[in-house]
């Protein structure tokens, strides 16, 4: 029932655990700029495959019901794109966490904490995938980038656990 680039966008968006922003979707699923992510997400929302997610931040956030996401992951695996999308997802989160980390350490702003909190499920999924791939450097970069967030939000044990698993 999906048309044009919608099947590609749908299966690629399934890589996100816990939702995504338009910025994240553009960075992860539209590496070559061939997809119209905004229009595609709107179409997938109209077809009830994607839904808006309530957020405290200024950026709109979207997600999928878990059963729909699992189907999308199956489609992503069948297309042979799963490792590529997982890599892009992890790389995006490493860059995202490192960029916010310095700002967060200088001034613990609630908005920055909320942006990181919104990505917590994605971070966990990326860390699991990176561990499976044996990519210790990216695991350390991602976990270290979230260090202050984990400390302030009470997830220090989780952060330490990821850093220990990376060595």
C-alpha positions, -999 to 999 in steps of 0.1 A, spaced: 0 0 0 30 23 2 40 44 -28 72 57 -43 99 61 -17 76 54 12 86 17 16 123 27 17 117 55 43 94 32 64 120 4 67 148 28 73 130 47 101 125 14 119 161 16 130 151 43 155 141 30 190 120 54 209 114 78 181 132 105 161 133 141 151 133 153 115 169 162 119 178 127 130 157 111 102 174 133 76 209 124 89 203 87 92 179 75 65 186 101 38 223 99 34 222 106 -4 195 133 -2 172 112 -25 143 110 -1 119 137 8 118 128 45 93 154 56 67 145 29 74 108 35 69 110 73 37 130 66 24 103 43 34 75 67 16 94 95 -15 96 73 -13 58 68 -9 53 106 25 38 103 42 67 120 28 88 148 37 121 165 52 117 199 47 142 227 79 160 236 90 187 259 115 200 234 109 225 205 115 199 177 87 176 166 93 140 174 79 109 157 78 72 164 62 38 155 43 14 176 67 -14 185 49 -41 164 50 -19 134 87 -11 141 95 -48 143 79 -53 109 99 -24 95 131 -40 110 122 -73 92 118 -53 60 151 -36 66 169 -69 71 153 -84 40 165 -54 20 201 -59 31 203 -24 45 202 -32 82 239 -30 90 242 2 69 213 18 88 225 7 122 259 22 114 244 55 103 222 55 134 251 48 157 273 74 140 246 100 142 241 94 180 279 95 186 281 129 169 249 141 186 260 131 221 295 146 216 281 179 203 257 182 233 281 169 258 304 200 258 274 224 261 258 203 288 290 201 309 294 239 308 258 246 318 234 219 328 204 232 309 171 213 312 165 216 274 198 198 266 190 171 292 155 166 277 170 163 242 193 136 254 166 119 274 144 117 243 172 98 226 180 74 255 163 44 238 181 51 206 214 54 225 209 21 242 200 4 208 231 19 192 253 8 221 240 -28 219 247 -28 181 281 -13 185 290 -39 211 278 -67 188 300 -52 160 330 -50 184 333 -13 178 348 -3 211 359 31 200 324 42 190 310 27 222 334 47 243 327 79 224 290 74 227 291 65 264 315 92 272 294 118 253 265 109 276 285 109 308 272 141 323 236 132 312 239 98 329 254 114 361 228 142 363 198 119 355 208 91 378 220 66 352 256 66 364 257 29 369 245 23 333 271 46 319 299 29 338 286 -5 327 288 6 290 323 20 294 335 -12 312 319 -34 284 338 -14 258 372 -23 270 
